[in-house]
Amino acid sequence: MTDSRDVLLRRFLDAAGWGAAERRVLAADASFRRYDRLWLGPRQAVLMDAPPPKEDVRPFIAVARLLERLGLSAPRLLAEEREQGFLLLEDLGDRTFTRALAEGGDEQALYRLATDTLIALHRRWQPGLAGDIRPYDWGPLLTEALLLTDWYLPAVSGRPTDPAARAAYEAAWRQALAPVAAKRETLVLRDYHVDNLMELPGREGVAACGLLDFQDALIGARAYDLVSLLEDARRDVSPAVTEAMLARYLAALPDMDRDTLLRDYYLLGAQRSAKIIGIFTRLDRRDGKSRYLAHIPRLWRLVEGDLRHPALAPVAAWFARHVPPSLRHAPAAAPGEGVPV
């Protein structure tokens, strides 16, 4: 943090009544955001530092208020400085679902709560709530998928991706994703997985599930957050849990045809995993954050499983030709990298 930004931060905390608070680093993530935990006597809060122009807190504010309106547990906003990129947030604690699972928590129970929270969101959602939130349409879907050809493939092949191969890859995704690109079924949080979900003691029902990292939300297909939860880039979810949660979701939303849900689930699962393979490679090559590379073998397993669905035949054919199994591995970390975070 530069001195000038530190001065702005101190002014923000002073104006919010937290200038005398003790402050410690809570987390940094794959973006440019940073989080600190504040203590002021018996009170606690979380500071989000999202420096412009690299970050913009306005989407976070809009989605947080929308989730609260829907009866879900996003952090309450305690103070904000939109232009400078500072937010003071309710502290939801430290017990992420990831930590609960590592400490022996009931996997089925945690995933039931996460699935029930999605069910509540999808039942309560109304199209008129979307406001200025953008659709999850061809633009983001294809831009994300192309991260694999633009970052990962050069890293493992040692040469730039051939433009004709890149164009064929985009065309394959255009064909495959046609059924989901026009869907405007619900708010899609986009990073809905156990790292971003919190156990909140003392709250009942789906309010016991705290929500984090939703500032990139878009309006799209209901299957996206479900596959984000169950095809986790950072954690192997047991087949029994996956099967049970898919059945639970379908039973709670009888208007959702099973075959349609599964088609959308596998389409978006493959797109999401391909995107994250590209993102994790970019984090290493561009940002010096090598630890994400360890997840790439898992992501390839997920992609290969999803590609078995007939709707993904064009994409499966492209991968068979251009990314054979010998290239489906984590690239070596970039030389001269920064300190991993």
SEKOL-836597 format. One record per residue: chain; residue number from 1; x, y, z of N, C-alpha, C in turn. Coordinates in steps of 0.1 Angstrom, whole numbers, plus 2048, in hexadecimal, padded with zeros to 3 digits. Example, Ala and Ser with C-alpha at 12.3 -4.5 7.8 and 13.67 -1.06 7.14 Angstrom:
SEKOL-836597
A|1|884|7C7|84E|87B|7D3|84E|884|7DF|84E $
A|2|880|7EA|847|889|7F5|847|881|800|84F $
***
This chain:
SEKOL-836597
A|1|809|7F4|800|800|800|800|809|80C|800 $
A|2|807|816|7F7|80E|822|7F7|80B|82B|802 $
A|3|814|834|805|811|83E|810|804|845|80E $
A|4|802|84A|801|7F6|852|7FF|7E9|84A|801 $
A|5|7EA|83D|7FD|7DE|835|7FF|7DC|832|80E $
A|6|7E7|831|816|7E6|82F|824|7DF|83B|82B $
A|7|7E2|847|826|7DC|853|82B|7CD|853|828 $
A|8|7C9|850|81C|7BB|84F|819|7B4|845|821 $
A|9|7BB|839|824|7B5|82F|82C|7B2|834|83A $
A|10|7BC|83B|840|7BB|840|84E|7AF|84A|84E $
A|11|7AE|853|844|7A3|85C|844|796|855|844 $
A|12|795|84B|83C|788|843|83B|785|83D|848 $
A|13|78E|837|84F|78C|831|85C|788|83B|866 $
A|14|78F|846|866|78B|851|86F|77D|856|86D $
A|15|779|858|861|76B|85C|85E|761|852|862 $
A|16|765|845|861|75B|83A|865|75B|838|874 $
A|17|764|83F|87B|764|83C|88A|76D|831|88E $
A|18|775|82C|885|77E|820|887|78C|824|887 $
A|19|790|831|888|79E|835|886|7A7|82F|891 $
A|20|7A1|82D|89D|7AA|828|8A8|7AA|818|8A8 $
A|21|7A4|812|89E|7A3|803|89F|7B1|7FD|89C $
A|22|7B3|7F1|8A3|7BE|7E9|89F|7BB|7E2|892 $
A|23|7C6|7E1|88A|7C4|7DB|87C|7CE|7D1|879 $
A|24|7C9|7C5|874|7D2|7BB|870|7CE|7B5|863 $
A|25|7D7|7B1|85A|7D4|7AB|84D|7CB|79E|84F $
A|26|7C0|79E|848|7B8|792|849|7BA|789|83D $
A|27|7BA|78F|831|7BC|787|825|7BF|790|819 $
A|28|7C7|78A|80F|7C8|78F|802|7C3|784|7F9 $
A|29|7BD|788|7EE|7B8|77D|7E5|7BE|77E|7D7 $
A|30|7B8|777|7CD|7BE|777|7C0|7BC|784|7B8 $
A|31|7B5|78D|7BE|7B3|79A|7B7|7BD|7A4|7BE $
A|32|7BA|7B1|7BD|7C2|7BB|7C3|7BC|7BF|7D0 $
A|33|7B1|7B9|7D5|7AB|7BD|7E1|7B3|7B7|7ED $
A|34|7B2|7BF|7F8|7B8|7BB|805|7AE|7BD|810 $
A|35|7AE|7B4|81A|7A5|7B4|825|7AD|7B5|832 $
A|36|7A8|7BE|83B|7AE|7BF|848|7A3|7BD|852 $
A|37|7A6|7B7|85E|79C|7B6|869|79F|7C2|873 $
A|38|795|7C8|877|796|7D3|881|790|7D0|88E $
A|39|796|7D4|899|791|7D3|8A6|790|7E1|8AD $
A|40|784|7E4|8B2|782|7F0|8B9|77A|7ED|8C6 $
A|41|782|7EB|8D1|77B|7E6|8DD|775|7D8|8DA $
A|42|768|7D6|8DD|762|7C9|8DB|75D|7C7|8CC $
A|43|75E|7D2|8C5|759|7D1|8B7|763|7CC|8AD $
A|44|75F|7C5|8A3|767|7C1|898|761|7C5|88A $
A|45|76A|7C7|880|765|7CA|873|770|7C6|869 $
A|46|76C|7C6|85D|776|7C2|852|777|7CE|849 $
A|47|783|7D1|846|786|7DC|83C|78A|7D6|82F $
A|48|783|7DA|824|786|7D6|816|78E|7E2|810 $
A|49|79A|7DF|80B|7A1|7E9|804|7A2|7E4|7F6 $
A|50|79B|7EB|7ED|79A|7E7|7DF|79E|7F3|7D6 $
A|51|7AB|7F4|7D3|7B1|800|7CE|7AC|803|7BF $
A|52|7A6|80E|7BD|7A3|812|7AF|7B0|815|7A7 $
A|53|7B1|814|79A|7A6|80F|791|7A6|800|790 $
A|54|7AF|7F9|797|7AF|7EB|795|7A3|7E4|79B $
A|55|79D|7EA|7A5|791|7E4|7AB|786|7EF|7AC $
A|56|779|7EA|7AE|76E|7F3|7AF|765|7ED|7B9 $
A|57|762|7F5|7C4|75A|7EF|7CF|74B|7F0|7CC $
A|58|747|7F8|7C2|739|7FA|7BF|731|7ED|7BC $
A|59|736|7E4|7B4|72F|7D7|7B3|72D|7D0|7C0 $
A|60|737|7D0|7C8|736|7C9|7D5|72A|7CF|7DD $
A|61|72A|7DC|7DE|71F|7E3|7E5|712|7DF|7E0 $
A|62|710|7DF|7D3|703|7DD|7CC|6FF|7CE|7CF $
A|63|708|7C5|7CE|704|7B7|7D0|702|7B4|7DE $
A|64|70A|7B9|7E7|708|7B7|7F5|6FA|7BC|7FA $
A|65|6F6|7C7|7F5|6E8|7CC|7F9|6DD|7C4|7F3 $
A|66|6E0|7BF|7E7|6D6|7B6|7E1|6D5|7A9|7E8 $
A|67|6E0|7A3|7EC|6DF|796|7F3|6D8|798|801 $
A|68|6DB|7A3|807|6D4|7A6|814|6C5|7A8|812 $
A|69|6C1|7AE|807|6B3|7AF|804|6AC|7A2|802 $
A|70|6B4|798|7FD|6AF|78B|7FA|6B0|782|807 $
A|71|6B4|787|812|6B4|780|81E|6C0|777|820 $
A|72|6CB|77A|819|6D7|772|81A|6E2|77A|821 $
A|73|6EC|773|826|6F6|779|82F|703|77E|829 $
A|74|702|789|821|70E|790|81D|712|799|828 $
A|75|71F|79D|829|723|7A6|833|71C|7B4|832 $
A|76|717|7B9|83E|711|7C6|83E|71B|7D1|83B $
A|77|717|7DB|834|720|7E6|831|720|7F0|83D $
A|78|72B|7F3|843|72C|7FC|84F|730|80A|84B $
A|79|739|80B|841|73D|818|83B|743|815|82E $
A|80|743|820|825|748|81E|818|74E|82B|812 $
A|81|758|829|80A|75E|834|803|761|82F|7F5 $
A|82|757|830|7EC|756|82A|7DF|762|82E|7D6 $
A|83|764|83B|7D6|76E|841|7CC|77C|83C|7D0 $
A|84|77F|83B|7DC|78C|836|7E1|78E|827|7E3 $
A|85|783|820|7E2|783|812|7E3|785|80C|7F1 $
A|86|77E|812|7FB|77E|80D|808|770|809|80D $
A|87|76F|7FD|813|762|7F9|819|765|7F4|827 $
A|88|75C|7F7|831|75D|7F2|83E|751|7E8|83F $
A|89|753|7DC|842|749|7D1|841|747|7CA|84E $
A|90|73B|7C5|850|739|7BB|85B|743|7B0|85B $
A|91|748|7AC|866|751|7A1|867|749|794|869 $
A|92|749|78B|85F|742|77F|860|74A|774|867 $
A|93|756|777|86C|75E|76D|873|768|766|86A $
A|94|76D|75B|86F|778|753|869|774|746|864 $
A|95|768|741|867|765|733|865|75F|732|857 $
A|96|768|732|84D|763|72E|83F|760|720|83F $
A|97|758|71C|835|755|70E|833|762|706|831 $
A|98|76C|70C|82B|779|705|829|77F|701|836 $
A|99|77F|70B|840|784|709|84D|77C|6FE|854 $
A|100|76F|700|853|766|6F6|85A|769|6E8|855 $
A|101|76A|6E6|848|76D|6D9|843|77B|6D4|847 $
A|102|785|6DC|848|792|6D8|84C|792|6D4|85B $
A|103|789|6DA|863|788|6D6|871|77E|6CB|873 $
A|104|77A|6C4|869|772|6B8|86A|763|6BB|86A $
A|105|75F|6C6|864|751|6C9|863|74A|6C0|85A $
A|106|73D|6BF|85B|734|6B5|854|733|6BB|845 $
A|107|73A|6B3|83C|73A|6B8|82E|72C|6B9|828 $
A|108|724|6AE|82B|716|6AE|826|70E|6BA|82B $
A|109|70F|6BD|838|707|6C8|83E|70C|6D5|838 $
A|110|719|6D7|837|71D|6E4|831|719|6E6|823 $
A|111|71A|6DC|81B|716|6DD|80D|707|6DE|80C $
A|112|6FF|6D8|815|6F1|6DA|815|6ED|6E9|818 $
A|113|6F4|6EF|821|6F2|6FD|824|6F5|706|818 $
A|114|701|703|812|704|70A|806|6FA|709|7FB $
A|115|6F6|6FC|7F9|6EC|6FA|7EE|6DF|700|7F1 $
A|116|6DB|6FF|7FE|6CE|706|802|6CE|715|800 $
A|117|6DA|71B|802|6DC|729|801|6DA|72D|7F2 $
A|118|6DF|725|7E9|6DD|727|7DB|6CE|725|7D7 $
A|119|6C8|71B|7DD|6BA|719|7DA|6B2|725|7DE $
A|120|6B5|72A|7EA|6AE|736|7EF|6B0|742|7E6 $
A|121|6BC|744|7E1|6BF|74F|7D8|6B7|74D|7CB $
A|122|6B7|741|7C6|6B1|73F|7B9|6A1|73F|7BA $
A|123|69C|73C|7C5|68D|73D|7C8|689|74B|7C9 $
A|124|691|753|7D0|68D|761|7D4|690|76B|7C9 $
A|125|699|767|7BF|69D|770|7B5|692|774|7AC $
A|126|691|781|7A8|688|786|79F|690|78F|795 $
A|127|68C|78E|788|694|795|77D|695|7A4|780 $
A|128|68B|7AA|786|68B|7B8|788|696|7BC|792 $
A|129|69C|7B3|799|6A6|7B6|7A3|6B4|7B9|79D $
A|130|6B6|7B6|790|6C3|7B6|78A|6C9|7C3|789 $
A|131|6C1|7CE|788|6C7|7DB|787|6D1|7DC|77C $
A|132|6DD|7E1|780|6E8|7E4|776|6F1|7D8|775 $
A|133|6EE|7CD|77C|6F7|7C1|77B|6F7|7BB|76D $
A|134|703|7B9|768|704|7B5|75A|700|7A6|758 $
A|135|6FD|7A2|74C|6FA|794|749|706|78C|747 $
A|136|705|77F|74B|710|776|748|70E|770|73A $
A|137|711|778|730|70E|775|723|71B|771|71B $
A|138|71B|772|70E|726|76E|706|733|775|709 $
A|139|732|782|70C|73E|789|70F|747|783|71A $
A|140|742|783|726|74A|77D|731|74C|76E|72F $
A|141|742|766|72A|744|758|729|750|755|720 $
A|142|751|75B|714|75C|758|70B|769|75E|710 $
A|143|768|76A|715|775|771|71A|77B|768|724 $
A|144|773|762|72D|778|759|738|77E|74D|732 $
A|145|776|746|729|77B|73A|723|789|73C|71C $
A|146|78B|747|716|797|749|70E|7A3|74B|717 $
A|147|7A1|74D|724|7AD|74E|72D|7B5|741|72C $
A|148|7AF|736|729|7B7|72A|728|7C0|72A|71C $
A|149|7BB|72F|710|7C4|730|704|7CE|73B|705 $
A|150|7CA|746|70D|7D3|751|70D|7DE|751|718 $
A|151|7DC|749|722|7E5|748|72D|7EB|73A|72F $
A|152|7E1|730|731|7E6|722|734|7ED|71C|729 $
A|153|7E7|71C|71D|7ED|714|712|7FB|719|70E $
A|154|7FD|726|70E|80B|72A|70B|815|725|716 $
A|155|810|725|723|819|721|72E|81D|713|72D $
A|156|814|70A|729|817|6FB|728|81D|6F7|71B $
A|157|81A|6FF|710|820|6FB|703|82D|702|700 $
A|158|82F|70D|706|83C|715|704|83B|71E|6F8 $
A|159|82F|720|6F2|82D|729|6E7|81F|72F|6E7 $
A|160|81E|73B|6E0|811|741|6E0|806|738|6D9 $
A|161|7FA|739|6DD|7EF|731|6D7|7ED|736|6C9 $
A|162|7EC|72C|6C0|7EA|72F|6B2|7DD|736|6B0 $
A|163|7DC|742|6A9|7D0|749|6A8|7C4|741|6A2 $
A|164|7C7|738|699|7BC|72F|693|7B7|726|69E $
A|165|7C0|720|6A6|7BB|718|6B1|7B3|71F|6BB $
A|166|7B7|72B|6BE|7B0|734|6C8|7A2|737|6C2 $
A|167|7A1|73A|6B5|794|73D|6AF|78B|730|6AF $
A|168|791|725|6AD|789|718|6AD|784|715|6BB $
A|169|78C|719|6C5|788|717|6D3|77D|720|6D7 $
A|170|77D|72C|6D3|772|735|6D5|765|731|6CE $
A|171|767|72C|6C2|75B|727|6BA|755|71B|6C1 $
A|172|75D|712|6C6|758|706|6CD|750|70A|6D9 $
A|173|755|714|6E1|74E|718|6ED|741|71F|6E9 $
A|174|741|727|6DE|735|72D|6D9|72A|723|6D6 $
A|175|72E|718|6D0|724|70E|6CD|71F|707|6DA $
A|176|728|704|6E3|724|6FD|6EF|71C|705|6F8 $
A|177|720|712|6FA|71A|71A|704|70D|721|700 $
A|178|709|71F|6F4|6FC|725|6EF|6F0|723|6F8 $
A|179|6EE|718|6FE|6E2|716|707|6E2|71E|713 $
A|180|6EE|723|718|6EF|72A|725|6F2|739|723 $
A|181|6F7|73D|718|6FC|74B|716|6F0|755|717 $
A|182|6E4|751|714|6D9|75A|714|6D1|759|721 $
A|183|6D5|751|72A|6CD|74F|736|6CF|75A|740 $
A|184|6C3|75F|746|6C3|769|750|6BB|765|75C $
A|185|6BF|759|761|6B6|752|76B|6B8|758|779 $
A|186|6C4|75D|77C|6C6|761|78A|6D3|769|78C $
A|187|6D5|76E|798|6E2|774|79B|6EC|768|79D $
A|188|6F7|76A|796|702|760|796|70E|766|79E $
A|189|711|760|7A9|71C|766|7B2|72A|764|7AC $
A|190|72C|758|7A5|737|755|79D|743|750|7A5 $
A|191|744|752|7B1|74F|74C|7B9|749|745|7C5 $
A|192|73F|73D|7C3|737|737|7CE|73D|729|7D1 $
A|193|746|729|7DB|74D|71D|7DF|751|71E|7EE $
A|194|756|713|7F3|758|713|802|761|71D|808 $
A|195|76A|722|800|773|72D|804|76C|73A|807 $
A|196|761|73C|800|759|748|801|74C|747|809 $
A|197|74A|73C|810|73E|73A|818|742|739|827 $
A|198|73A|73F|82F|73D|740|83E|732|739|846 $
A|199|737|732|850|72D|72D|85A|72B|738|864 $
A|200|71E|73C|866|71A|747|86F|712|741|87B $
A|201|718|73F|886|711|739|891|706|743|896 $
A|202|6FB|73E|89B|6F0|746|8A0|6E6|74B|895 $
A|203|6E8|748|889|6DF|74B|87E|6D8|73F|87A $
A|204|6CB|740|876|6C3|735|872|6C2|734|863 $
A|205|6C0|727|85E|6BE|724|850|6C9|729|847 $
A|206|6C6|72E|83C|6D0|732|832|6D7|73F|837 $
A|207|6D2|746|841|6D9|752|846|6E6|74D|84D $
A|208|6E7|740|851|6F3|73B|857|6FF|73A|84D $
A|209|6FC|73C|840|707|73B|836|70B|74A|832 $
A|210|717|74E|836|71C|75B|833|722|75A|825 $
A|211|720|765|81D|724|766|80F|730|770|80E $
A|212|73A|76D|807|745|775|804|749|775|7F5 $
A|213|750|77F|7F1|756|780|7E3|74C|77E|7D8 $
A|214|742|787|7D8|737|787|7CE|737|793|7C6 $
A|215|741|79B|7C6|741|7A8|7BF|741|7A7|7B0 $
A|216|744|79B|7AA|744|799|79C|737|792|797 $
A|217|72D|793|79F|720|78C|79C|71A|791|78E $
A|218|714|788|787|70D|78B|77A|700|784|77A $
A|219|6F8|787|770|6EB|780|76F|6EC|775|764 $
A|220|6E9|769|768|6EB|75E|75F|6E4|751|763 $
A|221|6EA|746|75F|6E3|739|761|6E4|734|770 $
A|222|6DA|72E|775|6DA|729|783|6E4|71F|786 $
A|223|6E8|717|77B|6F2|70C|77E|700|711|781 $
A|224|703|71D|77E|711|722|780|716|721|78E $
A|225|70F|726|798|714|726|7A5|713|718|7AB $
A|226|70A|710|7A6|709|702|7AB|716|6FA|7A7 $
A|227|71A|6FC|79A|726|6F5|796|733|6FB|79C $
A|228|732|708|79F|73D|70F|7A6|73F|709|7B4 $
A|229|735|706|7BA|735|6FF|7C8|73A|6F1|7C7 $
A|230|735|6E9|7BD|737|6DB|7BD|743|6D7|7B5 $
A|231|747|6DF|7AC|754|6DC|7A4|75E|6E7|7A8 $
A|232|762|6E6|7B5|76B|6F0|7BB|779|6EF|7B6 $
A|233|77E|6FA|7B2|78C|6FB|7AC|796|6F7|7B7 $
A|234|793|6F9|7C3|79D|6F8|7CE|79B|6EC|7D7 $
A|235|790|6E4|7D5|78D|6D9|7DE|786|6CE|7D7 $
A|236|789|6C2|7DA|782|6B6|7D4|775|6B4|7DC $
A|237|769|6B5|7D5|75D|6B3|7DC|759|6A5|7D9 $
A|238|754|69D|7E3|752|68F|7E2|746|68D|7D8 $
A|239|747|682|7D0|73C|67F|7C7|72E|67E|7CE $
A|240|72E|679|7DA|722|677|7E1|71C|684|7E5 $
A|241|724|68E|7E9|71F|69C|7EB|719|6A2|7DF $
A|242|721|6A1|7D4|71C|6A7|7C7|70F|6A1|7C3 $
A|243|70E|694|7C3|701|68E|7BF|6F6|692|7C8 $
A|244|6F8|693|7D5|6EE|696|7DF|6E9|6A5|7DD $
A|245|6F3|6AE|7DA|6EF|6BC|7D9|6E8|6BF|7CC $
A|246|6EC|6B8|7C1|6E5|6BA|7B5|6D6|6B5|7B7 $
A|247|6D4|6AA|7BD|6C7|6A5|7C0|6BF|6AE|7C9 $
A|248|6C5|6B4|7D3|6BF|6BD|7DC|6BA|6CA|7D5 $
A|249|6C3|6CF|7CC|6C0|6DB|7C5|6B4|6D8|7BB $
A|250|6B4|6CD|7B4|6A9|6CA|7AB|69C|6C8|7B2 $
A|251|69C|6C2|7BE|690|6BF|7C5|68A|6CC|7CA $
A|252|693|6D6|7CD|68E|6E3|7D3|689|6ED|7C8 $
A|253|68D|6EA|7BB|689|6F3|7B0|683|6EB|7A5 $
A|254|677|6E6|7A7|670|6DD|79E|66E|6E3|790 $
A|255|66F|6F0|78E|66E|6F5|781|67B|6F3|778 $
A|256|685|6EE|77F|692|6EC|778|693|6DE|772 $
A|257|693|6DC|765|694|6CF|75F|6A2|6C9|762 $
A|258|6A2|6BC|766|6AF|6B6|76A|6B9|6B6|75E $
A|259|6B5|6B2|753|6BE|6B1|747|6C4|6BF|744 $
A|260|6BB|6C9|745|6BF|6D7|742|6C9|6DC|74C $
A|261|6C6|6D9|759|6D0|6DD|763|6DD|6D7|761 $
A|262|6DD|6C9|75F|6EA|6C3|75D|6F2|6C7|751 $
A|263|6EA|6CA|746|6F1|6CF|73A|6F8|6DD|73E $
A|264|6F0|6E6|744|6F6|6F3|748|701|6F1|752 $
A|265|700|6E8|75B|70A|6E6|766|717|6E2|75F $
A|266|717|6D8|756|723|6D4|750|729|6DE|746 $
A|267|720|6E5|73F|725|6F0|736|72D|6FA|73E $
A|268|726|6FF|749|72C|70A|750|738|705|759 $
A|269|737|6F8|75D|742|6F3|765|74F|6F2|75C $
A|270|74E|6EE|750|759|6ED|747|75E|6FB|744 $
A|271|755|704|741|759|712|73E|761|718|74A $
A|272|75B|716|756|761|71C|762|76E|716|765 $
A|273|770|709|764|77D|703|767|787|707|75D $
A|274|783|708|750|78D|70D|746|791|71B|749 $
A|275|788|723|74D|78B|731|751|795|731|75C $
A|276|793|729|766|79B|72A|772|7A9|724|76F $
A|277|7AA|71A|766|7B7|716|762|7BF|722|75C $
A|278|7B8|72A|754|7BF|735|74F|7C2|740|759 $
A|279|7B9|742|763|7BB|74C|76D|7C7|748|776 $
A|280|7C7|73B|77A|7D2|737|783|7DF|738|77C $
A|281|7E0|735|76F|7EC|737|768|7F0|746|767 $
A|282|7E6|74E|765|7E9|75D|764|7EE|762|772 $
A|283|7E8|75D|77D|7ED|761|78A|7FB|75E|78C $
A|284|800|753|787|80E|74F|788|816|758|77E $
A|285|813|758|771|81B|75F|767|81B|76E|769 $
A|286|810|774|76C|80F|783|76D|811|788|77B $
A|287|80C|781|785|80C|786|793|815|77F|79C $
A|288|81C|775|798|825|76E|7A1|81F|767|7AC $
A|289|813|762|7AA|80C|75A|7B4|80B|74C|7B0 $
A|290|815|744|7B4|816|737|7AE|80E|72C|7B5 $
A|291|809|72F|7C1|803|724|7C8|7F6|71F|7C1 $
A|292|7F0|727|7B9|7E3|723|7B2|7E6|718|7A8 $
A|293|7F2|717|7A3|7F5|70D|799|7F2|6FE|79E $
A|294|7F3|6FC|7AB|7F1|6EF|7B1|7E3|6EA|7AE $
A|295|7DA|6F3|7AB|7CC|6EE|7A9|7C9|6EA|79B $
A|296|7D2|6ED|792|7CF|6EB|784|7CC|6DC|781 $
A|297|7D3|6D2|786|7D0|6C4|783|7C1|6C1|787 $
A|298|7BD|6C6|792|7AF|6C4|796|7A5|6CA|78C $
A|299|7A8|6D6|787|7A0|6DD|77D|79F|6D5|770 $
A|300|7AA|6CF|76C|7AA|6C7|760|7A1|6BA|762 $
A|301|7A1|6B5|76E|799|6A9|771|78A|6AD|770 $
A|302|787|6B9|775|779|6BE|774|775|6C1|765 $
A|303|77E|6C7|75E|77B|6CA|74F|779|6BD|748 $
A|304|781|6B3|74A|780|6A6|743|773|69F|747 $
A|305|76F|6A0|753|762|69B|757|756|6A2|750 $
A|306|757|6AF|750|74C|6B7|74A|74B|6B4|73B $
A|307|757|6B3|734|757|6B1|726|750|6A4|721 $
A|308|74D|69B|72A|746|68F|726|737|692|722 $
A|309|732|69D|726|724|6A1|723|723|6A4|714 $
A|310|719|69E|70D|718|6A0|6FE|718|6AF|6FA $
A|311|712|6B8|703|711|6C6|6FF|71F|6CC|6FD $
A|312|729|6C6|703|737|6CC|702|73F|6C5|6F7 $
A|313|739|6BE|6EE|740|6B7|6E4|74A|6C0|6DC $
A|314|745|6CC|6D7|74F|6D4|6D0|75B|6D8|6D8 $
A|315|759|6DB|6E4|765|6DF|6ED|76E|6D3|6F0 $
A|316|768|6C7|6F2|76F|6BB|6F4|778|6B8|6E8 $
A|317|773|6BA|6DC|77A|6B7|6D0|786|6C1|6CF $
A|318|784|6CD|6D2|78F|6D7|6D2|79A|6D3|6DB $
A|319|796|6D0|6E8|7A0|6CC|6F1|7A8|6C0|6ED $
A|320|7A1|6B6|6E7|7A8|6AA|6E3|7B2|6AD|6D8 $
A|321|7B0|6B7|6D0|7B9|6BA|6C5|7C4|6C3|6CA $
A|322|7C1|6CD|6D3|7CB|6D8|6D6|7D1|6D7|6E4 $
A|323|7CA|6D0|6ED|7D0|6CF|6FB|7CF|6C0|6FE $
A|324|7D8|6B8|6F9|7D8|6A9|6FC|7DC|6A7|70B $
A|325|7D9|69B|710|7DC|699|71E|7EA|69D|723 $
A|326|7F4|69C|71A|802|69F|71E|803|6AE|721 $
A|327|7FA|6B6|71D|7FA|6C5|720|7F1|6C9|72C $
A|328|7EA|6BF|731|7E0|6C2|73C|7E7|6C0|74A $
A|329|7EE|6CA|74D|7F6|6CA|75A|7F8|6D8|75F $
A|330|7FD|6D9|76B|800|6E7|770|80E|6EB|769 $
A|331|80E|6F7|764|81B|6FC|75E|825|6FE|76A $
A|332|832|6FE|766|83C|701|770|83A|710|774 $
A|333|83D|713|781|83C|721|785|845|72A|77D $
A|334|841|736|77B|849|73F|773|856|743|77B $
A|335|861|744|774|86D|748|77C|86C|756|780 $
A|336|873|759|78B|873|767|790|866|76C|796 $
A|337|85E|762|79A|851|766|79F|851|76E|7AC $
A|338|847|775|7AF|846|77C|7BC|842|772|7C7 $
A|339|840|777|7D3|83D|76F|7DF|82F|76A|7DD $
A|340|82D|75C|7DD|81F|757|7DC|816|75C|7E8 $
A|341|809|75E|7E5|800|761|7F0|7F4|758|7F0 $
***
